[in-house]
Amino acid sequence: MTDCIFCRIIRGEIPSQRVFENEAFVAFRDIHPAAPVHVLLVPKRHVPDLLSLRDDPEGASLMGALADVVPEVARLCGVDRTGFRLVANCGEDGGQTIFHLHFHLLGGRAFGERLL
């Protein structure tokens, strides 16, 4: 998708503060942080949302790659020992505003409200 803001960031057309990059993901700082550490983990391949992975032949491998990326990004951001929250919004009612799958890694402070 050519006009997707995350695709444009991945291609380097829009600047970002990159924290991490490998063959599957790019991680960069959110421009409107909700916590002292707020990094977006974005797959390089355009996937609209979490539900799209269900019918995607590469969906399982993408989630496996995420399992490798999260600990490394948490370490690079200094929250691997103190803890962090990982969030994925899905769909309009779920709060998703950019329809390119992404995960918010939030940390650097205690989160008072438990979600579950």
N, C-alpha and C positions, 0 to 999 in steps of 0.2 A: 504494500500500500504506500503510495508515494506521498500523500499529504498527512500521514500520521506523524504527530509531533515526536513520538518516541522513535519511529523509524528514522526520522530526520536527525535526531540526536545520535542514534547509533551510527549513522553514515557520516557524522561529523559536520553536518550542515548547520546545526544549532549547537553552540558551545554548552558544555556541562562540566561540572567538577567531578570527574571520574574517580572512583575509589578502587574499582576492580574491573577487569575485563578478561574473558577467556573466549573460547570458540563458540560458546552457547549463550553467554549472558554478558550484559554490561551493568555495572552498578554505579550510580551517581547520586550526588546530594540533591535532595528535594529543594526547589527554590522557595517553597513556603513550608518550612519545617514545623512539625507539630511536637517536636521533642529536640533536645540538644543534638542527638544523633537521629537523623532521618534520611535514610538512603533508599533509593528505589532500585530494585533488582528487576531488570527487564530482559526477557529473552530476545536475542538478536532476530530471530524469526518471528514475523508478525503472526500472533495468535490473538483473536479478539478478547477472549476471557477464559476463565477456568472451565466453563462448561464446554467450550470448543475443544478441549483436550480429549473429551470422551470419544469422539469420532476421529481423532487425529492419530494416524499410525505411529507418529513420533512423540505422542503425548507422554507416555510412560518414561521414555528416555529423557525428555525435557524435565520432568519432575525429579528424576534421579540426578540429573545435573544440578538442579536447584539444591538438593541435599548436600552436594559438595560445595556449592557456592556460599550458602548461608554461613557456615562456620568460619570460612575464610574472611568474608566481609565483616562479620562480627568481630573477628580478631583484629582486622585492619582498623576498625573503628573504635577499638578499645572497650567493647561491651561483651566480649565472649565470657568473661569471668563474672561480671556483675549482672548480666541478664539483659534481655531485650524482648520486644514483641514483634512478631511477624504477621502482617495483615495483607489479605488479598480481598479487595472489593469486587463483587461480581454483579453486573447489571445495574441499571439505574436505581432501583430500590435498594441495592446493596451499597450505593454510594460511588459506583464506578463512573468517572468522568472522562477518562481517556480509554478508548476501547482498543487497547493493546495490553495484553496480560502483563501485570506487574505486581510486585510484592513490596510492601513498605516495611523496612527494618527500622524499628524505633527503639531508642535506648538513651542512656545518659542521665536518666532520672527514674525514680520509682513511679510506677503507675498504680494509683490508688484504687481504681475500680477494677474488679475482676470481671471479665466478660462471661465466664462460665462458672 
